[in-house]
Amino acid sequence: MLVTRGALIDLLARHRPNDAAVETGAQQTSYKQLLDLTRAIQEQITRSPAGAGPIVIADDPGAGTCAAIAAAQALGRAYVPLSASHPATRIQQILAAVEPALIVQSDRTAIRMADALSGRYPLLTISRQLDNLSWARSPEPVVNSPSPIGSDIAYVMFTSGTTGRPKGVPVRAGSLMAYLDVATKRFGVRPGDRASHFFDLTFDLSVHDIFVTLLGGGTLVVIPAEQRMLPARFIREKEISHWFSVPSAAESLHRVGALRPGIFPRLRQTLFCGEPLRWPVAEAWQAAAPNSSVINLYGPTEATIAISYYVVPKRRSKSDDIYGIVPIGQVFEGQHGRIFSRPEAGEQPNRGELQLSGSQVISGYLGSGDGRDAFASDPDGVAWYRTGDAVEQDGDGLLHFVGRIDHQLKISGYRVEPAEIEDAIHRAFPACRSVVVRCDRGERRGLVAAIVCEEGDWPAASAVREACASSLPPYMIPAHVVELVSWPVNANGKIDRAAVRRQLEEHIGPVVVAQPGAKS
Amino acid sequence: MKKQSEHEIRGAIRRLVAERADEVSLDDSASLLERTNLDSLGVVELLVAIEEEFSVSIDFVTVDPESLLSISGLTHHLSLLMDGSNVD
């Protein structure tokens, strides 16, 4: 059953008014309070002369943001989330790209974000106790530049782009409704359930947290940022019944030996999405949460939250295990996936780039978009999104993620285009060229920038990191910066990124790596 | 297992942090996640190294992870842990 955006709010009104809708620390917000706040925000916006563009939400996850998002949907407006942890220059780039009608902030984040939100857009502040709304900057009856975002868009997420700027992904209301139709049926929550709110609002998996929980009448329990790394205590203390996170959170708990059998008896459903889920981690989680289903979701932001799923069986069969990671399973009913391979070039037909089509898939990026030609069009006019993910289909029809066909990386589920970081480093240090890779072995783990400088002094690692921090979100700042004497190159004379990564992973100590036959 | 003073524990933790983080002057109360180049993966590896260094096991199921995010928090936690696990 598809509902319209405007009807979402009526669905909220059907829940028991005194049930807790959102819980942040000790603060509980009931469905009645959430609805009252939503309607108050709606009324402020309707009564003001603010234009018709999207509504930017600049606040940490919580009841205030849920109400602002619900109000945006009720008004038929797109919402655009910002994170207080992102640098002001990036936020300003996003504001300029979306031309919002107004920004909703809270007095929790107002001071932290004051620089980033300076400028001309009207600014509505929600008080900490959620009982007062005030304009920090009033809307003027002036004509804003028309927003490039139409009224058919539900939200816009910005991800890392290869052109050195954040890339806007506008998701249509129809796509969101199509996702929610599947998600509420397959992974829904009910009144009395307690679902985690793990994801930052700038990560599109937060849309699932908020909509699926609130439409189901459950309680959305916000996990504080400093608990996300090792969330075992949070899950137990808050009596979470529905958990949704990136696999990294489970991976960390597994690494420190915390996934002991039976420690999460109250969990009934676990969803993972955003990065490859390793079998040993999935199995340890299942043992820790014996009463929970464990489901691996897959989906790029361009295909609306998630578009394929795999229910982890209690006992894995041999065919489920390719390369040690859990399958991404099968594409949702009503959506379409195909594998693009070139058998004439000797490629196996069951292995290649995953392309997606259907009502959940966006039709294009905001503005000029990205350098990569991300959409392929069939002769019959059907558009396919080229995910850049290489997959393999097994004999049972299940899809397995096997890697990327380009250089894109994942850090805690966030997409990272190395080119965007390399561009930021090059702008700060024009005499240097860098290659950013992700290391999974050795003493340097995570994002590592390898740098070769043609002239002058090699910049200090801290200076490189500071340069990145001034324009990139925290997850895109390299953990390590290493000087190379020269680049390893492949047979075509191009920089061999895989060789750079191998050198960084294998070399111990302060590195100045020279490679025989390399060029500088 | 030799009982260590809080001072010795703090010194050893500082050394383990310094081996991994590139910040030279880190405040003991500063968040390792926010004030160093370590990400959550890096902090997890640091915690594993600390367990090995002191031959203790931190109960990550019950501990508040926030208390493990600074040198002073780690020192306090390790001191308690080693007091409890060592009978002279």
Contacts between the chains, C-beta under 8 A, distances in Angstrom:
chain1	res1	chain2	res2	distance
A	224	B	66	7.7
A	226	B	31	7.5
A	226	B	33	7.3
A	226	B	65	6.5
A	226	B	66	4.4
A	226	B	69	6.1
A	227	B	64	7.9
A	227	B	65	5.7
A	227	B	66	6.8
A	228	B	40	7.4
A	229	B	33	7.3
A	229	B	40	4.1
A	229	B	43	6.4
A	229	B	44	7.0
A	229	B	65	5.7
A	230	B	44	7.4
A	230	B	60	5.5
A	230	B	63	8.0
A	230	B	65	4.2
A	230	B	68	7.7
A	231	B	65	7.7
A	232	B	60	5.9
A	232	B	61	4.7
A	232	B	62	8.0
A	233	B	61	6.7
A	233	B	62	6.0
A	233	B	63	6.6
A	233	B	64	6.1
A	233	B	65	7.0
A	236	B	61	7.1
A	248	B	40	6.9
A	248	B	41	7.3
A	252	B	40	6.4
A	252	B	41	7.3
A	252	B	44	4.7
A	253	B	60	6.8
A	255	B	44	5.4
A	255	B	45	7.8
A	255	B	48	6.6
A	256	B	44	6.3
A	256	B	47	6.1
A	256	B	48	6.3
A	256	B	51	7.9
A	256	B	58	7.3
A	256	B	60	4.7
A	257	B	57	7.2
A	257	B	60	7.2
A	258	B	59	8.0
A	258	B	60	3.8
A	258	B	61	5.2
A	260	B	61	6.7
A	263	B	61	5.4
A	411	B	39	7.4
A	412	B	39	7.5
A	412	B	40	6.8
A	443	B	20	8.0
A	445	B	41	5.5
A	445	B	42	6.3
A	445	B	45	6.6
A	446	B	39	5.2
A	446	B	41	5.4
A	446	B	42	6.3
A	447	B	39	7.9
A	461	B	22	5.3
A	461	B	37	7.8
A	462	B	22	6.5
A	462	B	23	7.5
A	465	B	22	8.0
A	465	B	37	6.3
A	475	B	39	7.5
A	477	B	37	7.6
A	478	B	37	7.8
A	479	B	37	4.8
A	479	B	38	6.8
A	479	B	39	5.7
A	479	B	42	6.1
A	480	B	22	7.5
A	480	B	37	6.7
